[in-house]
Amino acid sequence: MTDSRSVWVGVDLGTQSVRALAVDARGAVLGGAREPLRSHRDGDRHEQDPERWWTAVADACRRALRDVPAARVSGVAVDATSGTLLLADAHGTPLTPGLMYDDGRADAQAARADEVGARVWAELGYQRMRATWGLPRLLWLLDHDHRARSGAAVVLHQPDLVTWRLTGHRTATDASHALKTGYHLVEERWPEEVMAGLGVPASLLPEVVRPGAVLGEVCAAASARTGLPRGVPVVAGMTDGCAAQLGAGALAPGAWNSVLGTTLVLKGVSPHPLRDPGGVVYSHRSPTGDWLPGGASSTGAGALTHALPGRDLDALSARAAERGATSTVAYPLVSRGERFPFHAPGAEGFLLGAPADETDHYAALLQGVGYVERLCYDYLDLLGAPTDGPLSLTGGAVRSRYWCQLRADILGRPAVVPANAEPALGMAVLAASRERDPRRVAAEMVRVRATIDPRDDRRETDRLREGYLRLVDELRGRGWLDPGVAAHAAARAR
């Protein structure tokens, strides 16, 4: 175990806020702070002021470290949203707004990236670029800002601006944030032939290092602004989804973390990258050298607020728990279109059967999300991912003990709920792993709040399995789910 007096700072640069945590070797949070961020949205555009990223990070760090002795601070790491980038000049001054992870202006550029880079994207397993990924967004900047081609600019991923300010010099970017900009994670290089074919100047692209590498040290100016001691190592981070996985302690091969908030996101660990013919799963590289496959579904808790706005969900949970599983089957989409475990832009939510009342409708929605979660794991199993390791549940939905129990029952496997799985905690774990195995560090720093075992109730198990198979069959019948995937899911359920 590391020195118990050491403290690591994790920073989560999100969409709506910046969160900073100061965490000791046993996972105790010694200080934390949050600073708000604002976005500008206009149609497909979603932009933020990059200068505000820095001031919010600085203010959050200063507040989080208010009661922490400077001598105990041993490192800092930053995560951010995946695919967000900007142009900056040679001094690190932003030349453009930050084009956020869901900015949707780059459809034409995504098609161009697929035409030129199809072979490489297939090698990397994700088959195609999405319009909201970093490379199409970079091509959009090249098409619309002459400075991108003139040599007067460099491209920065969202955390790169912050690490530049922290160290006082331009830093490498981490491979996790570079993935969606087309970085070749297997060969660990930019695919020069693809970039040249797309007209991306080599001078525009940053050096890339693995997450956990030291980027530099906190400089005097940053120390005065943030409260971080001068000379503290600045460690290369990961995207926010990967940071949450580290915060959940899901780092052993076969381990998975299901993040259920507005939508459902699954991330796990595999000794090899997954190559997905459907293009809905992609893999980050773990600091351990393993791979972190995952995907994001369009289902999730957002479907509850859409279908049952303003309801007392705790009261509904209590009544639903008394009744047991409902025979009504729901496919609860937050919005039109599905991304994982299948790609179906035209998919829409539906109900099979008429709910008896509001409680029955509520139970069907919760079960439906659990069914989709199970289908995700069945699809991952079909791709060859190890799925039989420990499972952790995180996200806002873990506040509902009933829903956690229901998900464990549907999946037929125990699950743990970490005490604190914030992305900022994951970055503290990564900062503490500079010279140690991150799996061991996570085991020491990540605390478990609850362990949930599936209930031994054959009647409920049978009803949930029947509901799951009805949903799978309906998704297949509507042409959204591949028949081979449906057959695999059905075989695993029997």
N, C-alpha and C positions, 0 to 999 in steps of 0.2 A: 504494500500500500504506500502511496505517496505521503509526504509530510502532511499530517492532518491540519496543519495551520495554513496550508496553501489555499488560495482562493482564485477561482477562474471566473472570468466575465464572459457571458454569452449574450450576444445581441441579435435580436430577431427584427429585421427590417421588413415589415409587412406592408399591406396595402393601406390599412386604416391607421396604423400606429407603429411605433418603434418600442420594443420591449427589451429592457436590459436586466439581467440577473447576475448577482454575485453569489457563487456557490462554492461550498467547501468540499473537501475530499469525501465526505460522507453523504453528500447530496443535500445538505441543509442550505436553505436560501438565506443568506445573511443580509441581502438588500435587493430591492427591485424597484423599477420605475417604468412608467409608460408615457410616451409623448405622442400626441396625435399627428396624423398626416392628412392632407387633403388632396383630392384628385380633381382634375378637370375632364369631364366627359362630354362629348358632342358626337352623337351618332356612333360610328365605329371607333372614334378616337377615345383613348384613355391615356392621359398624361399626368405627370407630377413634376414638381420643381425639384431637381436634384439637390440644390443647395439646402432645401428643407430637410432632405435625408440626413445631411451632415449635422445640421443644428439640432435635429431631433435626437440623433444618436449621441451627440455630445452631451445634451441636457439629460438624457435618460441615464447615461453612464455616470455623470456627476451625482445625480440623485441616488442611484443604486449604491454608489460607493461612499455615501455620506458617513456611514458608521463603520466602515471597513478600514483597518490600518493599512496604509500604502505598502508597507513592507510585506504584507501577506499576498498581494496580488501577483499572480504568476503567469498570466496569459489571457488573451482575449481573441475571440473568433466571432465572425459575423455571417449570418445567413440572410438571404433575401428571396424575393419572388423570382420564379423561374422564367427566363426569357425576356426579362425587362432589361433594356439597354439604352444608351445615349451616345452622342458624339461629344468629345472634349478636345481642348487644344493641348499643346505640348506641356502646359503647366497644370493640367488637371481642371481647368475651368470649363464648366459645361457650355457647349455650343448649341445644344438642343434641349428640349424638355426630355424627361425620361419617358420612353414609350413603354407602357406597362404591359404586363404579361398577357392581358386579354384585349389589347388594342387590336382591332380587326381590319386594318387597312391593307393588309399584304396578301390578299388572295392571289393576285396575278403573280406576285413574286414567289409565292409558295409553289405555284405550278411550274415556274421556271426552275426553281431549285430542285423539284422532283425530276424534271426532264434531264437536267445536267448531272445530278448526283444520285440517280436511282440505284446504281450498283452499290455505292457506299452505304446508303440508307438501308439497303437490304442486308449488307454485311453486318450492320450494327443492330439489326433485328427489328427496327421500328418502321421500316418499309417506305415511309413518306414523311415529308415535312408538313406541319400544320401552319395555317396562316398566322397563328398566334405565337409561333416559335421564334427564336431569336434570329435565325438566318434570314427568313423572309422579311423580317422587320429591318434587318441590316440592309438588305437589298432595296427596300423601300427608301431608306435614307440615302442610299447611293443614287437612286433615281430622282430624288427630290432635293438634295442638298449638295451643291457643287464642292463643298469643303471635304466631303467624304472621299472624293476622288483626287483632290488636289495635293494631298500630302499634308494638309493643314490640320488634320484631325486624326484622332484615334477613337476606337470604339471601346466603351467601358460597359461591363455588366453592372448591375445595380450595386453590388457590394464593393466593386473595384474603386468607385469614387471614395467610399468611406475608408478603405484600407490605404488608399493614396494619401488621404488627409491624416490618417493615423500615423503613417510612417514618414510623411514628408517627401515621398518620391513615388513614381509610378511602380505599381506592384504587378506581379503575375496574377492572372485570374485562376480560379480553381476549376478543375475539370467538370465538376458537377454543374456549375453555371454555364460552362462552355458547351455542354452537350447539345442544347437546342440551337446553338449557333453553328453546328455542324462538326464539332471537334470529334475526331476519330478515337473513341475511348479504348478500342482494342490495340491500335498501333500507337496511341498516345502522341498524336500529332494533328495539325490541321491538314485536311486532305487538299494539298496544293493544286492538284489537277482539277478538282471540283471548284475551288475558289477562283482559280484562273479562268475557268470556263464561265464562271458567273461574273467575272470582272471585279472581284474583290481584291483590292491591293493588299499585298502581304504586309505592308507597313501599317495597315489599319488594325491588324489583329494582334492581340496580346500574347505574351508568353503564357503557357499553361502549366500548372503544377497540380499534384494530387491534393485532395483535401487533407488537412493536417500538417502540410508543409509550412515552415516558417517563412513569412513574407518580408519580415523586417521587424523593427522595434518602434515602440511609441516614441515619437520625437518630442522635443521640448514644447513646441507650439500646441501640439495635440494634447500633451499632458496638462498644460495650463487650461485648456478648454474643456477637457473631459473628466479630469480627476484621475485618470489612469497614470500610474507612475511612469516616468521617463525610462526607457530601456526595456519595458515589458514586451515580450514577444507577441507579435501579431500573427495569428495562425490562419491559414487559408480555410475558408468555411465550405458550406454546401448550400443547396437550395432549401427553402423552408420545409418542403415535404420530407426531404432526407433528414433535416435537422430534427423534425418531430419524431422520426423513426429512431434516431440516436437517443432522443429524450425519453422514448419508451423503452430503451434498452434492447430493441429488437435487432441484434447484430450477429447472432449465431446462424449458421446455415440451416434453413428450414423455418426460421422464426418469421413471423408476420405481424404487422401492425395495421389494424383497421381503424382509420380515422373517420368517424361519422359526425359530420357537422351539417351544414346546408346540403352538401353533397357527400358522397362516399369515396374515400381514397384508400387503396390498399398498397402497401409496400412491404417487401420481404427481402430475404437473403438467399442467394443461390451461388454455388461455386462456379457457375458458368453463365454467360449472358444468354437470355432467351431470344430466339428468333421467331417472331410472331407473324405468320402469314396474314393475319387479319389487321396487323398494324395498330392494335389498341394497347399493347404492352411495350414499354421501353425500359431499359436498364441503365441506372447510374452505376458508377464504380464506387465501391465501399473503401473507406480508409484502410480496411483490413486486406484489400486486394480481391475480396469477393465482389459479387455483383448485387445490385439492389433493384430487382424488377418491380414494376408496379403499374397501376393504372387508376384512372379517375372515372367513376360512374356519374351519370346525371341524376341518379336517384339520391335520396337523402332526407334529412329532417326538414328541409325546405318544403317538401310536399305536405307536411303537416300544417304549416302556417298558411299554405295556399288553400288547402281543402277545409281546414277547421280554424279559421282565424279567430283569435281572441278567446279560445276555449281554455278551460282549466285542465291542462294536460295531466297534472298529478291526479286529479279526481277521475279523469278518464282512464288513467293507468290502473288505479285501484279497482275500478269496476271491471275493466278488461281482465285483470289478473284473477278476479273471482270467477269469471265465466270460463276461462281457458281459451284454447285456440278456436278461432272462427273459421268457418268453411268458405267465407267470402275471400276471394283472391284479388289482390291489388297489384298493379304495376305502377308504383308511385313516382312518376318523373317530376322533377322540379321545373323543367322547361322542355320544349320540343327537342327531340334528338337524343340519342344515346351514344356514349363514347367507350364504355367498358361495362361488361365483358364482350360486347360486340359493337360494331360501328353501324349505326342506322340513323342518318340525319332526319328521317321522317318519322321516327318513333314517337308515339304519344302514350301518355298514361291511360290506363283503363281499369275497370273492375269486372270481375267474373262473378256474377250473382249480385243481388241487391242487398246492401247492408240492412239488417233489421232495424238499426237505430244508429245514433251518433257513436256510441261506444263500439258497436260492431264495425263501423267504418274506420274508426281510429285503430282498432286492433288489426284490421286488414292492412292498413297502411304500414304499421310497424312490422307485421309479418312480411309484407311485400318487400320492404327494404332488406330484411333478413334473408329472404329468398334470393334476391339479386346478389347479396354478399356471398351466399353459398355458391351461386352460379359462377361468380368471379373465381372462387377457389377451385371449382371444377374445371374451369377453363385453364387456369394456371397449371393444374395438374396435367391436363392434356398437352400443354406446351413443354412439359418435362421439368417444371419447377418443383423443388421439394416443398411440400405444404404441410408436413406432419410435425413441425416443430412447435415451440411455444407461441401462443397467440396473445397479443395485447390489444385492448380496446381503448381508444382515446377519442378526443373530440367532444364537442358540447353534449352529444347524446348520452355520454356516460353518466350524466347527472340523473338519468332515469334508471334506477336499479331494475325495474320491470323490463325495460327494453334490453338491457345487458343480459338478463337471464333468458329472455326470449331468443336473442341472437345465439347464445351458447346452446340452447336447446335445438335450434334450427341447424346449427353447424355440427352439433353432436360432439363438441370438444370443449374442454375447459378454457377459460380465458382469464387473464389478469388485467386489472385496471391500475395503471401506475398512479402514484400520488400526484405527480406533476410531470406531464409529458410535453411541456411547452417547447417549441423550437429553440428558444433561448437557452433552456437547460441542455438541449442537445449540443448547442455550440459550446457551452461550458464543458461538457464531456469531451468534445473534440479538442478544445484547448488544453485539457488536462492529459491528452493522449499523445503528446508530442514524442515521448520516448517510451511509451508503453502500449500494450495491446488495447485498443479501444473497447474490446469486449470485456476485458477485466475491469477497466475503468468504469464502464457503464454498470457492471454488476455491483460496484461499490457505491456509485452515485445515484442510481435510479431506484427509488423506493416504490414498493407495491402497496396500494391502498386496499385492494380486495382481490380475492380469487373466486371465480364463479364457475361452478361445475354444472354440466347439463343435468337436468332432473331425470330421475329414474322413474318415468311415468310412460308406460308403453302406449297407452291410449293417446296421450298428447303427442308423443313421438310419431305415431302413425298418422295422426291428423296433419301434423306439420309436413311430413314427407309427402302426403297426398296433395297438399296445397302447393308444395314446391314443384312436384311433377306436373300439375295442371298448368302452372305458370310457364314452365319450360316448354310444354307442348304448345301452349298458345303463342309464345314468342316464335317458335319454329313455324307454326301455321301461318303467322302473319308475314313470314319471309324475312324477319329480322335476325333470327338466330340460325346459324348454320346447322343443318341436320346432323352432321357429324358431332358437333359440340353438344347438341341436344341428346344424342344417343349416349355420349360419354357421361353426361350428367345423370341421365336416367340409370345407367348401369351402376354408377357409384352410389346411387340412392337406394338400390335394391340389395 
